[in-house]
Amino acid sequence: MSTENQTAFRDALVAHGLLIPMGVDGLYGRSGVFEDVVERFDALITQWGKDDGAEVMRFPPALNRRHFEKSEYLNSFPQLAGTVHSFEGSDRDHQTLLQQLHAGEDWTGMQRPTDVVLTPAACYPVYPTIAARGTLPERGRVVDVYSTCFRHEPSLDPARMQLFRMREYVRIGTPDQVMAFRQSWLERGKLLMESLGVPLAIDLANDPFFGRAGRMLAANQRDQGLKFELLIPITSEEKPTACLSFNYHQDHFGLLWEIRTPDGELAHTACVGFGMERVALALFRHHGFDPAEWPQAVRAVLWG
């Protein structure tokens, strides 16, 4: 993927006032125009998902650290995790910190981990929440969740932000319920994005598992067809960007959180995830930097 293309697109977004640079790769403010596009797309997702009967949950961009540790995220993605640390020292320690700060030295040595970890994926707080309610009802559960997420992968690519928003529909139930849900959203997600007039493809994918063992996990994920992505060219035609993902976790989260169906079996889970900034970037990339000049058919879908 060409870093020149990534930089050129990022610079154009900044020049048009859509992104506000903050001096760290992958960290941006966003303009009112950018936010309006995200909000219109968010409303469109709600429209396409309204018949799922989903329960709405909205969480802060942080997790209980104990829940995070139990999730096994660190087993697979230690390189992406973000923890929250804070100063817990004495007055004397504070003076040392200030001396280090003013001397341009590393002042973080007295920071200690808190009980809070940055959310890596919007669905993560859903599973312990559902588990705390006990056995699933017969129809299982569908949850509509939206959160700001963090992944530590600084990049010149504006479509690979460190802090970004993710909207998800999460399905928890029997294997048949969960697989039917994912297949439904594979079809709906494609139609939804086609209505926005962007080039796209759906393909098998795998998560960025860490290390040598991770390569085997990634191969198994692809072999079993557990993850599909809806891809749109944003900064590269050869390596388009994943803007939607369709994931089947089998009984992974059911096992971790002891979520069970009415017949006592471990629950299976699946989710469809929407990368909110990425979809907005795809629209700016293919329709131009001024939404007032986008094709009328696209404007009708988003603005009515």
C-alpha positions as CSV (number, residue, x, y, z in Angstrom):
1,M,0.0,0.0,0.0
2,S,1.5,3.3,-1.0
3,T,2.2,5.7,1.9
4,E,2.2,8.5,-0.7
5,N,-1.5,7.7,-1.4
6,Q,-2.3,7.6,2.3
7,T,-0.5,10.8,3.0
8,A,-2.1,12.6,0.0
9,F,-5.6,11.6,1.0
10,R,-5.0,12.6,4.6
11,D,-3.6,15.9,3.6
12,A,-6.6,16.5,1.3
13,L,-9.0,15.7,4.2
14,V,-7.1,18.2,6.4
15,A,-7.0,20.8,3.7
16,H,-10.8,20.6,3.2
17,G,-11.3,20.9,7.0
18,L,-12.7,17.4,7.4
19,L,-10.0,16.1,9.7
20,I,-8.1,18.1,12.3
21,P,-4.5,16.8,12.9
22,M,-3.5,16.4,16.5
23,G,0.3,15.7,16.0
24,V,0.0,11.9,16.4
25,D,-0.5,9.5,13.5
26,G,-4.0,8.0,13.6
27,L,-5.4,10.6,16.0
28,Y,-7.7,13.3,14.6
29,G,-10.4,15.7,15.4
30,R,-13.3,15.9,13.0
31,S,-15.3,18.7,11.5
32,G,-19.1,19.3,11.7
33,V,-19.4,18.1,8.1
34,F,-17.6,14.9,8.8
35,E,-19.7,14.3,11.9
36,D,-22.9,15.0,10.0
37,V,-22.0,12.2,7.5
38,V,-21.3,9.8,10.4
39,E,-24.6,10.6,12.0
40,R,-26.5,10.2,8.8
41,F,-24.8,6.8,8.2
42,D,-25.6,5.8,11.8
43,A,-29.3,6.6,11.2
44,L,-29.2,4.5,8.0
45,I,-27.8,1.5,10.0
46,T,-30.7,1.9,12.5
47,Q,-33.1,1.9,9.6
48,W,-31.7,-1.3,8.1
49,G,-31.6,-3.0,11.5
50,K,-34.9,-2.0,12.9
51,D,-36.6,-5.4,12.4
52,D,-34.0,-7.2,14.4
53,G,-35.6,-6.2,17.7
54,A,-32.3,-5.3,19.2
55,E,-31.8,-4.0,22.7
56,V,-29.8,-0.8,22.6
57,M,-26.7,-0.5,24.8
58,R,-24.3,2.4,24.9
59,F,-21.0,2.1,26.8
60,P,-18.1,4.5,27.5
61,P,-14.9,3.9,25.6
62,A,-13.5,1.8,28.5
63,L,-13.8,-1.6,30.0
64,N,-13.5,-3.1,33.4
65,R,-9.9,-4.3,33.5
66,R,-11.0,-7.7,35.0
67,H,-13.5,-8.2,32.2
68,F,-10.8,-7.3,29.7
69,E,-8.3,-9.8,31.2
70,K,-11.0,-12.5,31.1
71,S,-11.8,-11.8,27.5
72,E,-8.5,-13.3,26.4
73,Y,-7.8,-10.3,24.1
74,L,-4.2,-10.2,25.3
75,N,-3.8,-13.8,24.1
76,S,-4.3,-12.8,20.5
77,F,-3.8,-9.0,20.2
78,P,-1.4,-7.7,22.8
79,Q,0.1,-5.3,20.2
80,L,-3.3,-3.5,19.9
81,A,-4.3,-3.1,23.6
82,G,-4.5,0.2,25.4
83,T,-4.5,0.4,29.2
84,V,-5.2,3.5,31.4
85,H,-2.6,4.4,34.0
86,S,-2.7,7.2,36.6
87,F,-0.4,8.8,39.2
88,E,-0.8,7.4,42.7
89,G,2.3,8.7,44.4
90,S,3.1,10.9,47.3
91,D,3.9,14.7,47.4
92,R,7.5,13.8,47.1
93,D,6.8,11.6,44.2
94,H,4.9,14.5,42.6
95,Q,7.9,16.7,42.9
96,T,10.1,14.0,41.3
97,L,7.6,13.7,38.4
98,L,7.6,17.5,37.9
99,Q,11.4,17.6,37.9
100,Q,11.5,14.8,35.2
101,L,8.8,16.6,33.2
102,H,10.6,20.0,33.2
103,A,13.9,18.2,32.4
104,G,12.3,16.6,29.3
105,E,12.8,13.1,30.9
106,D,10.4,10.2,31.0
107,W,7.9,11.1,33.8
108,T,5.7,8.0,33.5
109,G,7.5,5.7,35.9
110,M,5.2,6.4,38.8
111,Q,2.1,5.9,36.8
112,R,0.2,2.8,37.9
113,P,-2.5,0.7,36.0
114,T,-6.1,1.6,36.9
115,D,-9.1,-0.6,36.8
116,V,-9.9,0.7,33.3
117,V,-8.8,-0.5,29.9
118,L,-9.6,1.2,26.6
119,T,-12.3,-0.7,24.6
120,P,-10.8,-2.6,21.7
121,A,-14.2,-3.6,20.1
122,A,-17.7,-2.3,20.8
123,C,-19.1,-5.8,21.6
124,Y,-16.7,-6.6,24.5
125,P,-18.8,-5.1,27.3
126,V,-21.9,-6.8,25.9
127,Y,-21.0,-10.4,26.9
128,P,-20.5,-9.9,30.7
129,T,-23.6,-7.8,30.7
130,I,-25.7,-10.6,29.1
131,A,-24.0,-13.3,31.2
132,A,-25.0,-11.5,34.4
133,R,-28.7,-11.9,33.4
134,G,-28.5,-15.7,33.5
135,T,-29.9,-18.2,30.9
136,L,-30.9,-16.8,27.5
137,P,-34.5,-16.6,26.5
138,E,-35.7,-18.9,23.8
139,R,-35.1,-16.3,21.0
140,G,-31.7,-15.5,22.3
141,R,-30.7,-11.9,22.4
142,V,-29.8,-9.2,19.8
143,V,-27.9,-6.1,21.1
144,D,-27.3,-2.8,19.3
145,V,-24.0,-1.3,20.6
146,Y,-22.0,1.7,19.6
147,S,-18.7,2.8,21.2
148,T,-15.4,4.6,20.6
149,C,-12.7,2.0,20.4
150,F,-8.9,2.1,20.7
151,R,-6.2,0.0,18.9
152,H,-2.6,0.9,19.1
153,E,-1.5,0.9,15.5
154,P,-0.4,4.4,14.6
155,S,-0.5,4.9,10.8
156,L,-0.3,7.5,8.1
157,D,-3.5,5.9,6.6
158,P,-6.5,8.1,7.7
159,A,-8.6,4.9,7.5
160,R,-6.5,3.3,10.3
161,M,-7.2,5.5,13.2
162,Q,-6.1,4.7,16.8
163,L,-9.4,6.0,18.2
164,F,-12.4,5.3,16.1
165,R,-16.1,4.5,16.4
166,M,-17.7,1.1,15.9
167,R,-21.4,0.3,15.6
168,E,-22.3,-3.3,16.0
169,Y,-25.3,-5.7,16.1
170,V,-24.4,-8.6,18.3
171,R,-26.4,-11.9,18.2
172,I,-26.3,-14.4,21.1
173,G,-28.1,-17.7,20.9
174,T,-28.0,-21.1,19.3
175,P,-25.7,-21.9,16.4
176,D,-28.7,-21.8,14.0
177,Q,-29.9,-18.5,15.3
178,V,-26.5,-16.9,15.1
179,M,-25.6,-18.2,11.7
180,A,-28.9,-17.1,10.2
181,F,-28.3,-13.7,11.7
182,R,-24.8,-13.4,10.2
183,Q,-26.0,-14.5,6.8
184,S,-28.9,-12.0,6.9
185,W,-26.4,-9.2,7.6
186,L,-24.0,-10.3,4.9
187,E,-26.8,-9.8,2.5
188,R,-28.2,-6.6,4.1
189,G,-24.7,-5.0,4.6
190,K,-23.9,-5.4,0.9
191,L,-27.3,-3.9,-0.2
192,L,-26.9,-1.0,2.4
193,M,-23.5,-0.1,1.1
194,E,-24.5,-0.5,-2.6
195,S,-27.2,2.1,-1.9
196,L,-24.3,4.6,-1.1
197,G,-22.8,4.2,-4.6
198,V,-19.3,3.0,-3.5
199,P,-17.3,0.2,-5.1
200,L,-17.2,-2.8,-2.8
201,A,-16.4,-6.5,-2.5
202,I,-17.0,-9.1,0.3
203,D,-14.2,-11.5,1.0
204,L,-13.0,-14.0,3.6
205,A,-10.7,-12.4,6.2
206,N,-8.9,-13.0,9.4
207,D,-8.1,-10.9,12.5
208,P,-4.5,-9.7,13.1
209,F,-3.5,-12.4,15.6
210,F,-0.1,-11.9,17.2
211,G,2.9,-14.0,16.8
212,R,3.7,-17.5,15.4
213,A,0.7,-19.1,17.0
214,G,-1.4,-16.3,15.7
215,R,-0.7,-17.3,12.1
216,M,-2.3,-20.7,12.8
217,L,-5.3,-19.0,14.4
218,A,-5.7,-16.7,11.3
219,A,-5.5,-19.7,9.0
220,N,-8.1,-21.6,11.0
221,Q,-10.4,-18.6,11.0
222,R,-10.2,-18.3,7.2
223,D,-10.6,-22.1,6.7
224,Q,-13.7,-22.2,8.8
225,G,-15.2,-19.0,7.2
226,L,-15.6,-17.3,10.6
227,K,-14.9,-13.8,9.4
228,F,-16.0,-11.9,6.3
229,E,-15.2,-8.2,5.5
230,L,-16.9,-5.7,3.2
231,L,-14.0,-4.0,1.4
232,I,-13.9,-0.5,-0.2
233,P,-10.9,1.1,-1.9
234,I,-10.0,4.2,0.1
235,T,-6.2,4.8,-0.1
236,S,-5.4,1.7,-2.2
237,E,-7.2,-0.2,-5.1
238,E,-5.0,-3.2,-4.5
239,K,-5.6,-3.4,-0.8
240,P,-9.1,-2.0,-0.1
241,T,-10.1,-1.1,3.4
242,A,-12.4,-3.3,5.6
243,C,-15.4,-1.0,6.4
244,L,-17.9,-3.7,7.6
245,S,-17.1,-7.0,9.2
246,F,-19.2,-10.1,9.7
247,N,-17.9,-12.3,12.5
248,Y,-18.9,-15.7,13.9
249,H,-17.2,-16.4,17.2
250,Q,-18.7,-19.9,17.7
251,D,-19.0,-20.6,21.4
252,H,-15.8,-18.6,22.4
253,F,-17.6,-15.9,24.4
254,G,-20.3,-18.3,25.6
255,L,-17.6,-20.4,27.1
256,L,-15.7,-17.5,28.6
257,W,-18.7,-16.0,30.2
258,E,-20.8,-19.1,30.8
259,I,-23.7,-17.9,28.7
260,R,-26.1,-20.7,28.1
261,T,-29.2,-21.3,26.0
262,P,-32.5,-22.6,27.6
263,D,-31.4,-26.3,26.9
264,G,-28.2,-25.7,28.8
265,E,-25.9,-25.6,25.8
266,L,-23.2,-22.9,25.5
267,A,-24.4,-19.9,23.5
268,H,-22.8,-19.0,20.2
269,T,-22.3,-15.4,19.2
270,A,-21.9,-13.4,16.0
271,C,-21.7,-9.7,15.2
272,V,-21.8,-7.3,12.3
273,G,-19.5,-4.3,12.8
274,F,-19.6,-1.0,11.0
275,G,-16.5,1.2,11.0
276,M,-18.1,4.6,11.2
277,E,-15.1,6.8,10.2
278,R,-14.0,4.4,7.5
279,V,-17.4,4.5,5.8
280,A,-17.4,8.3,6.0
281,L,-13.9,8.3,4.5
282,A,-15.0,5.9,1.7
283,L,-17.8,8.4,0.9
284,F,-15.5,11.3,0.7
285,R,-13.0,9.3,-1.3
286,H,-15.5,8.3,-4.0
287,H,-18.0,11.2,-4.0
288,G,-15.8,14.2,-3.2
289,F,-15.0,16.3,-0.2
290,D,-18.2,18.4,-0.3
291,P,-21.4,16.3,0.5
292,A,-23.5,19.0,-1.1
293,E,-22.1,17.9,-4.4
294,W,-22.5,14.2,-3.9
295,P,-24.8,12.3,-6.4
296,Q,-28.4,13.0,-5.7
297,A,-29.2,9.3,-5.2
298,V,-26.6,9.1,-2.4
299,R,-27.9,12.3,-0.8
300,A,-31.4,10.9,-0.9
301,V,-30.4,7.8,1.0
302,L,-28.5,9.7,3.7
303,W,-30.4,13.0,3.9
304,G,-33.8,12.0,2.6
